Amino acid sequence: MTHDSDLAELSTVRAQVDDLIRRVVAVAEHYDDSADSAVAADLYAAERSLVAARRQLDRATDHLG
């Protein structure tokens, strides 16, 4: 892969991570005030991990750019 195609690939991956974050949060919000609030807690933990992954993708992109 060339430098430009690597940047394009990382951009695509970042967009997918953003979409996953939105989807995970949408499901978590359904369980916020329910008897299954442990489900929400686990999903919010997954969201935090995805946000951390997005930050690392941004750093990698910055190093390439």
N, C-alpha and C positions, 0 to 999 in steps of 0.2 A: 504494500500500500504506500501511496505517496503521502507526503505531509498534508496536503489539502484533503485527500480522501479520509485520512485519519481524523482531521477536524470535523469533517462532515459526518463521519460515523459517530464521533462523540456527541455531536449536536443531536443526532437522531436518538442516541441512547438517553441523553439528558431529557429529551422530550418525552420519551417513554417512561422514564422515572417520574417526571412531573405528573403524567397521567396516572401512574400507579398510586402516587401520593393522594391525588384527588379521589380516586376510587376507594382506597383504604379508609380515608377520612369519612367519606360518604357512608360507608357501611358502619364504621365506628359510631357515628352520630346516631344511628338507629338504636344503638344499645346503651347510650349514655345514661338514660334514666330508667333503665329496666332492671329486672332481676338478674339479667345476664351482663351486668356492668363489668364483670371480669373479661368478657369478650371485648368490650370497648377498650379496656386497659391494655390488653394484648395488642389490639389493632393500633392504638396510639403509640405503643412501643415500636411496632413495625414501621409506623410513619416516621418516627425519630430516626430509625436506621436508614430509611430511604432518603431522608433529608441529609443525613451524614454522607451517604453515597453520592448524592447530587453535589454536595460541596467538594468531595474528592474528584468527581468528574470535572467540575469547574476548575479546580487546581491543575489537573492534568491538561486541560484545554489551555489554560493560561501559560503553562510551560511550553506548549507547542506553538502558541501564538506569540 
